[in-house]
Amino acid sequence: MTSYALLLYLFVSLFSLTTPCADASSHAAPIKVIFDTDMGSDCDDAGALALLHNYADRGMAEIIGCVYSSGKVPYGAAVVEAINVYYGRPGIPVGASHDDIVGDPVDKMQAEKLARDRTAYGHSIVHNHDAPEMTLLNRRLLAVQPDQSITYITVGHTKGLHDLLVSSPDEISSLSGEELIRKKISRWVALGALSAMNPQNQFAKDWNFFHNGTAPYTSELIKRFPVPAYFIDAGSDVMTGRALKQTQPGNIVRDAYRDWLWNYSQRTLDNQRPSWDLAAVYFSVEGTGEYLRDIGPGHLKFDVEKGSLWVAGENNMRRHYIKQKDNISFLFAGYLNQCIATAPKHRPDPDRLRNESSEKKSDYVGNH
């Protein structure tokens, strides 16, 4: 390591330990969020949900529900709930895919092991079928929310939001899914279309929008989604996870990072992981802030055989492409590491959390 690199490393390490997360002074009200994830494919999903809870602790976000929309490995909903329990919010409803049409077929995080250890983490869901079906939960959540109040974040595949879009009126709401979205959701923020803006002007196939059977669902969303959408291409060189080493025992987020890094690539928390999903959550709450930029007018082309391509120019579809600013990856990593390593503001007794989780879940389980 060169002297310059060593000094930079020491500076970043110090920054990550001492720079406080932003306060909520500039936020008149918390942003209401539905968080849609493919938890288990990668550990940055766990980091993203941890970051969202940190924002909630600071009064900047309200998590009204979570959706695990990838069904190939049917234990992601349990990890989502366990994270909610760790942060003292066991009552957040968690819905899940009840099919196995899309998703990573490899349990890279060993989510099943984490899901079955309810004693350690205090959650009640084990299998996806223990959670409400995702479309019904999405419809129930949206039906009772104020108009234009919800930010819908996808950090995984797109089938969950697609299935909401094409859902029909039912006993929950007389509105179709598209009508519910138009009335209740103010914007869709997606970690997706990575590398769709490139000098070669070529289509790109990224994980969330294209692979694992999700391309047809993405295509429909891109064409039909009726409110503004923000596609986040950031975080690939923003490494997070090391700060979790200092957190208290029983932190499911630390365990998820540890198990993914070791089981999938024989690495440790010191090696860390890119922060794609965390960047999407950051934008959802803080906007472009200090680390991101909106690259200007344009629209996203999507081809089910080729993938995504961002085309600069007209923006009559209210689409936005968000990139990372230059030369800020270390500073961004320091900020995010600090946030995800901050202890939960309120974490009651695990046994009480488990009981509260079971009671709250029963309000949403019907008709799945």
N, C-alpha and C positions, 0 to 999 in steps of 0.2 A: 504494500500500500504506500503510495507516495505521501510526502508530508502534507501536501494540499488536501489529498483525500482523507488523511487521518484527521486533520483539523476540521474538515467539513463534517465528518462522521461524529466527532465529539460535539460540534455545535448542534447538530441535529438531535443527538441524544439528549443534550441538555435542554434544548427547545421542547422536546416531546415530554419532558418531565416537569417543566416549569410554566409552559404557556397555558393559561386557563382557557376553557371552552367559552365561546361567546355567551353573554347573558341575554335575557329576553327583553331588554329594555326597549328595543325598537319594534317589538311585536305587540300590536294592540290586542290580539287574541291568538290562541294556539291554532295551528293549522290542523284541520281534521283529516285523518288519513285512514285509508284501507291499504294494507300492506300485503302484496301478492308475491309469493316466493316459490322457488324450487329447492328449498332447504335440503341439504345433503349432497347435492351435486358439487358444491364448493363451500368453503368455510366463510367466504365473504358475505353470504346470506346471513349468517349468525352475527357477523360484525355489523351489518346494515341494520338489523333489528335492534342490536345493542345501542347503536347510534341513535335510532329513533326513540328508544326508551330514555336515553340521556337527554334528548330534546324535550321529551315529555316531563322529565324531572325538572327541567329548567323553564317549564311553562310555555314552550315554543311549539309543542305538538300535542295532539290528542289522538291516540290510536283507538279508533272505534271498532276495528276488526282486522283479522288476519286470514289470509287464504293460502293454502298449500295446493297449488294447481298442477303439480306433476305427479302422476300416479304410478310410474314404473316401480319405484321403491316406496311402499305405502306406509312409511313411518315419519315422514317429514312434519306432519301436523303435530306430532308429539314433541318434537324438538322445538317447534315454534311455541307451543304452550309452555314448555319448560323454561324457555327464555322469559316469557311473560311472567311466569311465577317468580323467577329469580329477581326480576325487577319490581316485584310487589304488585303486579297487576294481573292476578289470576282470573279476573272476570272478563278480560277481553275475549270476545267470541272468536273461535278458530274454526274455519271451514276447510274442507278438503275435497280433492278429486276422489270420486268413487269409481273411477275407471282407470285403466292403465294404457291409455291411448298415446300420451306423450310423456316425455321425461327421460332422464338419464337412467339406464337399466342397472348401473353399477352403484352400489351403496358405498360411495367413497368415504363418507364420514362415519361409517358404521352406525347409521342412524337407528337401526333396529336395536343395537346394544344400548344406546342412550335412551331410546323410547321405553325399553323394558325396565329401566332402572328408576322406577317411580319413587322408590324410597330415597334415593339420593337427591332427586330434583323436585319432588313434590307435585308433579303433574298428574292428570287423570287419563288423558288420551294415550293410547299405545298405537293402535292401527288407525289408518285414515277413516275406516268405517265407524270408529268411535266418535268422530266429529261430524257435524252437520255437512250435508252435501254443499259444495262451494257456491253453486248458482243460487240455491235457495237462501243461503246465508247472505250472499251479496244483495239479493233483492230485499230481504228483511231489513238489512242494515240501511240501505239507501231509502227505503220507503218512509222511514221515520226521521230522516235528516232534513235540515233546512235546505232550501233550494240553493244550488250553485255553491255548496259548502265543502265538497269532498275533493281532496287530492287522491287519486288512485295511483299507487306506485307499483310497478311491476319490476322486480329484480330477477325474475325467472322467465319461464316460457309464457306464451300469450293465450293459451287455451282458456284459462279462467275468465279473463276479461272478454274474450270472444264469446264464450258461452253465455255470459251476462248480456252482451250486446244482442244476441239472437234469441233471447228468452222471450216467452209469450206471457201475456197477462195471466194472472192466476189469483188465488185467494189472498195472496200477500198484497198485490197491487193490480189495479186495472190497467196500468201502463205496461207497454212492452219494454223489453230491456233497453232498446235504443231510446225510447221516451224517458225512461228512468235516468239513463246516463245524461241525456240532454238537460233534464230538469235538476238533477242532484249533484252531478260531478262538474267541477269547474275546470279540471285539467287532468290529463294522463301524463305521468312522468315514467319513462321506461329506460331501464338500462338495456339498450339494444341498438341495433344498426351500427355496431362498432366497425370502424374503418370504412364506413359508407362514404365518407368524404375523403378522397385520396387523389394524389396528383395524376394517377393513371386514368382517372375517371372510369373505374371498373367496379362492377358489383362485388360485394363482399358477403361472405357467409359467416355470420357470427352465431354464438352458442344459443342465445335466448330467442332470437327471431327466426333462425333458420333450422337448426339441427334438432334431432330427437323427435321428429314428426310434427314440429310446430309451424312449419312454413305456411301451410294453407290457412291456418288461423290468423297468423300475422298478416297475410295478404288481405283478408277480409277486414281486419281492424284498420289497416292503413287506408283502405278505400272508403270505409264507412264510418269511422269513428267521428261522432258529431261535435265534439268540443276540442279545444286546443290540445296538442300533444307535443311533448318535449322528449327528444331522443338524446340520451346521455352517452357520450363517447369519452370517458375519462377514467382514471384510476389505474391504468395498466402498469405504470411505474411508481405508484404510490403504495409503498409496502407497509402493512400493518399486522399486528399480532403480538409482537414482542412485549408490548406493555401489559398484556394480559397475564404475564408471569407474576406480576405483583398483586394480582387480585386475590380475593378471599377464597377459601375452599368452597366447593359446591357451585362454582361459577360455570354454568352450562356452556357459556360462550367460549371460555377458555378451553374447556374440554372438547368442544366441537372443533376449534382450530387445531388443538393438539392432535386429535384423532385423525382429522383429514390430512394434516401435513405428514403424519407418520405413516398411516395406513396406505395412502395413495402414492406418496413419493419419498418415504423414509427420511423426512426432514423434521425439524423441530420448530418451536415457536420463535427461536432466534432467526430462522430463515424467513419467517413471515410470509405474507401472501398479498398479491395485488388487491386493490380496493375498489374494484368496479362498482359493486352494489352500494358501497358506502358513499360513493360519489353521487349516485342517484338520490339517496336519502338527503345528503347534504344540500343538493340543489333544491329538493322539494321544500326544505325548511328555510334555507338561507339564500336561495336564489343563486345567482352567479357568484356573489360574495367576493372573497379575495383570490379564489383559486380557479374559477371557471369563466367562460365567456360564451355568449350567444354569437354564432358566426354570421348571422344576418339572414335575410330573406331566402327562401328556397322551399323545396318540397322533397319528400322521400319517395323514390321509386322502389317498388318491391316486386320481385319475380320469384315464383315458387321454385324455379330451377336454378336461379343465379344468386338470389339474395337481395341485399339492399344497396341503393345508390342514392346519395344526396346530390340534388341538382340545385345549384344556386339560381336565384331569379324570383319568379312570382311566388307568392305565399298565400294564395287564396284558400288553402286548406287549413290555415292557422297551425302550421307545423313548424317546429323549431329544432335546430341541431345545436347541441351544447358540447363544447370542447374544453379541454383543460388549458389553462394559460401556460406559457412557456416558463421553464426554469423555476417551478414552484413545487415539484414533487416531494422534496424533502420536508418543506414547510407544511404542506398539506398532510403528509404522513404524520408529522409531529402533532398536528391539531387533532386528527382523527384518532391516533393512538391515545392521546390524553382523554378524549371523550369516551371511548369504549372501555377504558380502564378505570373510569370514575365509578366509585361504589354506588349502588342504587340508593336513592334518597330514602325510600321506605321499603323495608323488606321484613314483613311480619313473620311469625313462627311458621315453619314449613307445614306442619300438620293443619293449621288453620287455613293456610293457602290452598292446600289440597281440597279441603271441604268446600271452600268458597268457589274453587274452580269447578267442582262437580255440580254445585247448586246452580251456578250461572250458566253452565253448559246446557243444563236441562231446558233452559228457556229457548234454546235455538235448535234442539235436536229433532223436533217433530218433523214428520214428513220427509225424512231422508232415505 
